[in-house]
Amino acid sequence: MKSIEIKAASRDHFGKKSSNSLRAENNVPCVMYGGEENLHFYAHENAFRKLVYTPEVYLVNLIIDGKSYNAVMKDLQFHPVSDKLLHIDFIEVSDKKPVTINIPIKITGESAGVKAGGKLRIKRRSLRVRGLAADLPDHLNIDITKLQIGQSIKIGDLSYDKLEIIDNKRAMVAAVAVSRVSLKEEGITAEGEEAAGEASAEEQGEAAEE
């Protein structure tokens, strides 16, 4: 996994008034959990731009008052009107303690179903996994080469070395749907269209479960 270094300063004062004072100077209050004690700190909002405004996931080397900590970003809070970054939660990680994190999906290959005129539908952009920091990849590859029209890949179909997938195994990740082009070119019958409709209903049911 890629890493990024962020220099920060510890906080001596807490509460709403202290946090607002920091934000008035374009600083972002933060908390890091998971260590021997919770650490409260802050850094200028510019220090977090590469970490926050990107689909990439980073292992963060936090330098707080000169002391180094390895962490991952856990949660973000933005202002509902201005969209200004208000707060970040981090989780401290170690070589021996597993961490749970969302890792982006990378679709690889060219689906046989898409070549036949089907339409690729991506249902998820990331998966929630659990593993040691050293085993966390930049992204999770999903090969769709063999995916035919009407077929799908569910989370339960996936596995990665040294990682546990936390998300619902029945949730769909990607599917190739029937399109008007594929119906015409492949001569799919009304029975095929009905089957496609059933698949669509199944997708809706899964979405409701999630």
Buried (B, 14 or more C-beta within 10 A) or exposed (E): BEEBEBBBBEBEEEEEEBBEEBBEEEBBBBBBEBBEEEBBBBBBBEBBEEBBEEEEBBBBBBBBEEEEBBBBBBEBEEEEEEEEBBBBBBBBBEEEEBBEBBBBBEBEEEBBBBEBBBBBEEBBEBBBBEBBBEBBBEBBEBEBEEBBBBBBBBBEEBEBEEBEBBBBEEBBBBBBBBBEEBBEEBEBEEEBEEBBEEBEEBBEEBEEEE
